[in-house]
């Protein structure tokens, strides 16, 4: 076998291992079907990552908003969270 064939064979084995892995990102239960409700982006608390911003207060506000729209599971919250983070 050539080096190229060895490499191709090795990468195929890695692909099989990756497909069998149960670990994924984000870590959620795949059996739960999260349905995202319509939330206006203007009501989302925004976090820019600046020094004067309080991360704990932002997360508190985000959690309160999620509860008010009946986003109770982590899967639902994870679908909404990226829209609240800004550059």
N, C-alpha and C positions, 0 to 999 in steps of 0.2 A: 504494500500500500504506500502511496505517496503521502507527503506531509499534508497536502491539500485534502486528500481523502480522510486522513486521520482527523484533521480539523473539522471537516464536515460531519463526520461520525460523532465526534465529541460534542459539537453544538446541538446535534439532534438529541443526544441524551440529556443535555441541559434543558432543552425545550420540554421534554417529557416530564422532567422533575418540576419545572416551573408550573406546568399545567396541572399537576397533581397536588400542588401546594394549596393549602386552605387559607393561607395568609394573604390578605389583600389590603389595599388602602382605598378609601378610608375603612377603618375596622367597624363593620356593621354586620348585623345578622342578615344574610341574603334572603332569608325566608320572609322578612318583613317588607311589605310593599309600601314605601313611603310616597304619599301623594302630597305634592306641594300645593298649598292653597295660594290664591292670589293675594299678594301683599304688595302694596305700593312701595317702590324703592325710597320714596321720600320719608317714610316712617321708620326706616332702618337706622339704628344708631351706627355711626361711622367711626372707624378707628384708623388713624393715619400713621400711628407709631411714633409720634413726636414725643419729646421729653416731657412736656407739660401734660400730656394725656395720662389718665389713670386707667390702666388695663383692667383692674378689678371692677371699677365702676362701669366700664364699657361692657364687660361680660355680664354684669348684673342687669344692665339695661337690655342687653340682647336676650337674656333668659326671660325677663319679664315680657318682652315683646312676643317671644315664642309661645309663652304660656297663654297670652291674651288671644293668639290666633290658633290655639289648640295644637301647637307643635309640641308634642310631649315626648316623642321618641328621638333618640340621638340621630337616627337616619334622617328624619325630617329637618332637624336643626342643622345637620351637616350640609344639606342641600342649600340652605339659606345663608349659612355663614360666610362663604366667599364674597357675596355681594356687599357685605358690611366692612370689608377690609379694603382700604385705599392706599395708593402710593404716596 
